[in-house]
Amino acid sequence: MSDTKRIWDDFLTERDQEVLKVAGYGKRGGFGRRPALFIIDVQYNFCGDTPQEILDGLKQYRTHCGKEAWDAVAHMVPLLKLARDKNIPVFYTESGRRPDLMDSGVQVGKNHRGGEKTVIAHTHATETVEPLAPRPQDIRISKQKPSCFFGTIFMSHLNFLDVDTLILVGCTSSGCLRATAVDAYSYNFKVIIPEEAAFDRFQASHAINLFDLNCKYADVIPSREVAEYLENLPVREAS
């Protein structure tokens, strides 16, 4: 394990630290040769229209994640540019609902407020934030459940593009990003999460989920290391 302080260190007990050391969790899985960048739920209803403290942002968007969301976006922008420069596939989620929320299923009873209107598809709230705006060649995955693999054609695209590594950025670390990471690992993809490019509304959930993902399912590493990996890749030939 690195001596560098990690975001989860303050949340681990002495026993946790000892178990981590003895059991050997958190080893690097490494990068593959054919990555894709996947931007998960980086929408205005999660980020806010401008950086705001979370308790202020929640007055507009119930799903708001605080100014940390825009801090994460700042780390995503250069990774997106590198992906485009190298002709690496770029995926986005489009997470929106129909006006009656029927397609939310049991989620309505669990964590939607009555009359929720900031999750409706094809509105400003559910658009990707402008600094990361999709381009026509990008692939948009519409989803209604946490994992981007569930009930979508995401896997079909990954097979067609011969992807072996998924670089996941976005939110939330405890929700859609985590669910997608676990499913990607289950399908034998190498999973990379640039630590500064992930975010969540709960600080404890963010830290501990990144810790758990790094232990078992993904390499949670500094964004600069992901950028170095992308910089050293050859330009991908067009499919």
VENKATA-V121695 format. One record per pair of residues at least 24 apart in sequence whose ideal C-beta (glycine too) atoms are under 7 Angstrom apart, sorted by the first residue. I is the first residue (numbers start at 1). J is the second residue. D is the distance in Angstrom with one decimal. If there is no record, write none. Layout:
# VENKATA-V121695
i,j,d
I,J,D
I,J,D
This chain:
# VENKATA-V121695
i,j,d
1,26,6.2
7,195,6.4
7,207,5.0
7,210,6.2
8,207,4.3
8,208,6.2
8,210,6.1
8,211,3.6
11,204,6.2
11,207,5.0
11,208,5.6
25,215,4.0
25,216,6.6
26,214,5.4
26,215,5.0
28,219,5.5
29,190,5.5
29,219,5.4
30,190,6.6
31,165,5.6
31,190,6.3
31,192,6.6
31,229,5.3
32,164,3.6
32,165,3.7
32,190,4.7
33,164,6.4
34,162,5.5
34,163,5.5
34,164,4.8
34,165,6.6
35,88,5.8
35,163,6.8
35,165,4.0
35,167,5.6
36,88,6.3
36,89,4.2
36,91,6.0
36,158,6.9
36,161,6.7
36,163,4.6
36,166,5.9
37,79,6.5
37,80,6.6
37,83,4.3
37,88,6.0
37,90,5.0
37,167,4.9
38,91,4.4
38,166,5.7
38,167,6.7
38,168,5.2
39,76,6.7
39,91,7.0
39,92,4.9
39,128,7.0
39,132,5.9
39,169,5.7
39,170,5.5
40,93,5.2
40,148,6.7
40,168,6.2
40,169,6.8
40,170,3.4
40,171,6.6
40,176,5.4
40,177,5.2
40,180,6.2
41,93,5.4
41,95,5.1
41,170,5.3
41,171,5.3
41,176,5.4
42,73,6.5
42,76,7.0
42,128,5.8
42,129,5.7
42,132,5.7
42,170,4.8
42,171,6.9
43,95,6.7
43,125,6.9
43,126,5.2
43,127,6.1
43,128,5.9
43,129,6.9
44,124,6.0
44,125,5.3
44,127,6.0
44,129,6.1
45,118,4.8
45,119,6.4
45,125,4.1
45,126,6.1
46,171,5.3
47,73,6.6
47,129,5.3
54,201,6.2
61,118,5.1
61,125,6.7
62,113,5.9
62,116,6.8
62,118,6.5
64,201,6.9
65,171,5.8
65,172,6.7
65,199,5.3
65,200,6.3
65,201,4.4
66,201,6.4
68,199,4.9
69,171,6.8
69,199,5.0
72,196,6.4
72,197,5.2
72,198,6.4
72,199,4.3
73,129,6.1
73,131,5.9
73,132,6.5
75,194,6.4
75,196,4.3
75,197,4.4
75,223,4.6
76,132,6.0
76,169,5.0
76,197,4.9
77,131,5.4
77,132,6.9
78,227,6.2
79,169,6.8
79,194,6.5
79,197,6.6
79,223,6.7
79,226,6.2
79,227,6.2
79,230,6.9
80,132,6.0
82,227,6.1
82,230,4.1
82,231,6.3
83,230,6.5
86,230,6.1
86,233,5.3
86,235,5.4
86,236,6.0
87,235,5.4
87,236,4.3
87,238,6.8
88,236,5.8
89,139,6.7
89,161,5.1
89,163,6.6
90,138,4.6
91,139,5.0
91,141,6.0
92,128,5.9
92,134,5.1
92,138,6.1
92,140,5.0
92,141,6.9
93,141,5.3
93,143,5.6
93,148,5.7
94,126,7.0
94,140,5.1
94,141,6.9
94,142,4.8
95,126,6.5
95,143,5.8
96,120,6.1
96,121,2.8
96,122,6.6
96,126,3.8
97,121,6.1
97,144,6.9
103,144,5.2
104,144,6.6
146,175,5.4
146,176,4.7
146,179,3.6
147,179,3.9
147,180,5.2
147,183,4.7
148,180,4.6
149,180,6.7
149,183,4.3
155,187,6.8
161,239,6.0
164,189,6.5
164,190,6.3
165,189,6.5
165,190,4.3
165,192,6.3
166,191,5.5
167,192,4.7
167,226,6.2
168,193,5.2
169,194,6.1
169,197,4.0
169,198,6.4
170,198,6.8
171,198,6.9
171,199,5.0
171,200,6.2
172,199,6.9
172,200,4.2
172,201,6.5
173,198,4.9
173,199,6.8
173,200,4.2
173,205,6.7
173,206,4.6
173,209,4.5
173,210,5.5
174,200,5.5
174,202,6.9
174,205,4.0
174,206,6.9
174,209,4.4
178,209,5.3
178,213,6.3
181,213,5.5
181,217,5.5
181,218,5.0
182,217,5.5
185,217,4.2
185,218,6.8
191,217,6.1
191,218,3.8
192,218,6.7
192,219,5.3
192,221,6.8
192,226,6.1
193,218,5.0
193,220,4.7
194,221,6.8
194,223,4.0
194,226,4.5
195,220,5.3
195,221,6.5
195,222,5.9
195,223,6.9
196,222,7.0
196,223,4.7
197,223,5.5
